[in-house]
Amino acid sequence: MKKVLITGANRGIGLATAKKFLNEGYFVYATCRTGQIPELEGENLQILQLDTTSGAFINDVATVVETAGGIDILINNAGVLLDLESNVINMQKLRDTMEVNFFGTVAVTEALIPYINNVGSIVNLSSSMGAFSEDISANSYAPSYDISKAALNMYTRSLAGRYVGSDLHVSSICPGWVKTDMGGPNGERAPEDAANDIFKLATSTTIPTGQFWLLGETRSW
Ligand SMILES: NC(=O)c1ccc[n+]([C@@H]2O[C@H](COP(=O)([O-])OP(=O)(O)OC[C@H]3O[C@@H](n4cnc5c(N)ncnc54)[C@H](OP(=O)(O)O)[C@@H]3O)[C@@H](O)[C@H]2O)c1
């Protein structure tokens, strides 16, 4: 049975993605800060406590994964949006945002990558707000968030480059504007729509590695 680990699986896109993988017959390590996800159940499920900014939690999770023989897919979903509607950098918010969206994601990935099976994939939840190719005015209302996702995108590129020639695929995906706590009530997509896109991307063995995806197609960085 193929295994996937998802961060921030207790709500929003992460929760919908965990449900999607469970329904598709995967073993799911659903991780979250509290270690409890009442909305999830099933035999092929293990809920693990993981604050992605904590080295201690990351080590514990890596040990569980190593002992169980590894995973096939890592979905780096956990993220924060702390400076919405601001166009000025607040240093504390920038640091806090980078800590989760960038450093946390990198730390989790680097700790787990030795235990990701050879034919596998890593999907980083990014955002079009972190794209250099977007119009400048579009990237001005959550600067810390934008910067963190741009940095994450470069991590996707860098990691993909490290594994060129292998069967490990590394991707960034923008899920679109999704109705969640982060996306708000006016989001244009349901978390389940995003989960379907993430599932397709994560389970494809034919896609090019090191790309940025939106609605099933590559998009410009
Ligand atoms: N919604 C959108 O329109 C949209 C658009 C583009 C990209 N995205 C990206 O998609 C991902 C999921 O977004 P969402 O809309 O589902 O957001 P959400 O509803 O706000 O959920 C965020 C998730 O991240 C978790 N999280 C935050 N900090 C964490 C930490 N330090 N350790 C572990 N988990 C942590 C949260 O856990 P707690 O419950 O413990 O806080 C929650 O499970 C994010 O990376 C986001 O940037 C979303």
The ligand as an SDF file (V2000), in Angstrom:
LIG
                    3D

 48 52  0  0  0  0  0  0  0  0999 V2000
   -6.8750   28.9470    0.4910 N   0  0  0  0  0  0  0  0  0  0  0  0
   -6.3210   29.4680   -0.5840 C   0  0  0  0  0  0  0  0  0  0  0  0
   -6.9780   30.1880   -1.3670 O   0  0  0  0  0  0  0  0  0  0  0  0
   -4.8670   29.2010   -0.8960 C   0  0  0  0  0  0  0  0  0  0  0  0
   -4.3510   29.7690   -2.0570 C   0  0  0  0  0  0  0  0  0  0  0  0
   -3.0190   29.5200   -2.3860 C   0  0  0  0  0  0  0  0  0  0  0  0
   -2.2510   28.7230   -1.5780 C   0  0  0  0  0  0  0  0  0  0  0  0
   -2.7820   28.1790   -0.4260 N   0  0  0  0  0  0  0  0  0  0  0  0
   -1.8900   27.3610    0.3980 C   0  0  0  0  0  0  0  0  0  0  0  0
   -2.4850   26.1060    0.6720 O   0  0  0  0  0  0  0  0  0  0  0  0
   -2.0710   25.6300    1.9670 C   0  0  0  0  0  0  0  0  0  0  0  0
   -3.2930   25.2910    2.8000 C   0  0  0  0  0  0  0  0  0  0  0  0
   -4.0800   26.4690    2.9010 O   0  0  0  0  0  0  0  0  0  0  0  0
   -5.5560   26.4850    3.5280 P   0  0  0  0  0  0  0  0  0  0  0  0
   -6.3070   27.4380    2.7020 O   0  0  0  0  0  0  0  0  0  0  0  0
   -6.0650   25.1150    3.7280 O   0  0  0  0  0  0  0  0  0  0  0  0
   -5.2390   27.1910    4.9320 O   0  0  0  0  0  0  0  0  0  0  0  0
   -5.9230   27.0520    6.3780 P   0  0  0  0  0  0  0  0  0  0  0  0
   -7.3140   26.6300    6.2400 O   0  0  0  0  0  0  0  0  0  0  0  0
   -5.5960   28.3320    7.0660 O   0  0  0  0  0  0  0  0  0  0  0  0
   -5.0830   25.8620    7.0230 O   0  0  0  0  0  0  0  0  0  0  0  0
   -3.7220   26.0190    7.2820 C   0  0  0  0  0  0  0  0  0  0  0  0
   -3.1990   24.7280    7.8590 C   0  0  0  0  0  0  0  0  0  0  0  0
   -1.7920   24.8960    8.1350 O   0  0  0  0  0  0  0  0  0  0  0  0
   -1.5770   24.4750    9.4800 C   0  0  0  0  0  0  0  0  0  0  0  0
   -0.4280   25.1100   10.0840 N   0  0  0  0  0  0  0  0  0  0  0  0
   -0.1490   26.4130   10.2550 C   0  0  0  0  0  0  0  0  0  0  0  0
    0.9960   26.5750   10.9190 N   0  0  0  0  0  0  0  0  0  0  0  0
    1.4670   25.3230   11.1910 C   0  0  0  0  0  0  0  0  0  0  0  0
    2.6100   24.7990   11.8570 C   0  0  0  0  0  0  0  0  0  0  0  0
    3.5360   25.6050   12.3990 N   0  0  0  0  0  0  0  0  0  0  0  0
    2.7610   23.4520   11.9350 N   0  0  0  0  0  0  0  0  0  0  0  0
    1.8470   22.6220   11.4000 C   0  0  0  0  0  0  0  0  0  0  0  0
    0.7430   23.0530   10.7690 N   0  0  0  0  0  0  0  0  0  0  0  0
    0.5530   24.3880   10.6700 C   0  0  0  0  0  0  0  0  0  0  0  0
   -2.8680   24.8460   10.2040 C   0  0  0  0  0  0  0  0  0  0  0  0
   -2.9010   24.1840   11.4540 O   0  0  0  0  0  0  0  0  0  0  0  0
   -3.6600   24.8310   12.7520 P   0  0  0  0  0  0  0  0  0  0  0  0
   -5.1090   24.4650   12.6150 O   0  0  0  0  0  0  0  0  0  0  0  0
   -2.9870   24.1790   13.8970 O   0  0  0  0  0  0  0  0  0  0  0  0
   -3.4490   26.3130   12.6790 O   0  0  0  0  0  0  0  0  0  0  0  0
   -3.8800   24.3520    9.1790 C   0  0  0  0  0  0  0  0  0  0  0  0
   -4.0090   22.9610    9.2550 O   0  0  0  0  0  0  0  0  0  0  0  0
   -1.2040   26.7430    2.5660 C   0  0  0  0  0  0  0  0  0  0  0  0
    0.1650   26.4440    2.3800 O   0  0  0  0  0  0  0  0  0  0  0  0
   -1.6020   27.9590    1.7540 C   0  0  0  0  0  0  0  0  0  0  0  0
   -0.5860   28.9400    1.7140 O   0  0  0  0  0  0  0  0  0  0  0  0
   -4.0660   28.3960   -0.0720 C   0  0  0  0  0  0  0  0  0  0  0  0
  1  2  1  0
  2  3  2  0
  2  4  1  0
  4  5  1  0
  4 48  2  0
  5  6  2  0
  6  7  1  0
  7  8  2  0
  8  9  1  0
  8 48  1  0
  9 10  1  0
  9 46  1  0
 10 11  1  0
 11 12  1  0
 11 44  1  0
 12 13  1  0
 13 14  1  0
 14 15  2  0
 14 16  1  0
 14 17  1  0
 17 18  1  0
 18 19  2  0
 18 20  1  0
 18 21  1  0
 21 22  1  0
 22 23  1  0
 23 24  1  0
 23 42  1  0
 24 25  1  0
 25 26  1  0
 25 36  1  0
 26 27  1  0
 26 35  1  0
 27 28  2  0
 28 29  1  0
 29 30  1  0
 29 35  2  0
 30 31  1  0
 30 32  2  0
 32 33  1  0
 33 34  2  0
 34 35  1  0
 36 37  1  0
 36 42  1  0
 37 38  1  0
 38 39  2  0
 38 40  1  0
 38 41  1  0
 42 43  1  0
 44 45  1  0
 44 46  1  0
 46 47  1  0
M  CHG  2   8   1  16  -1
M  END
$$$$
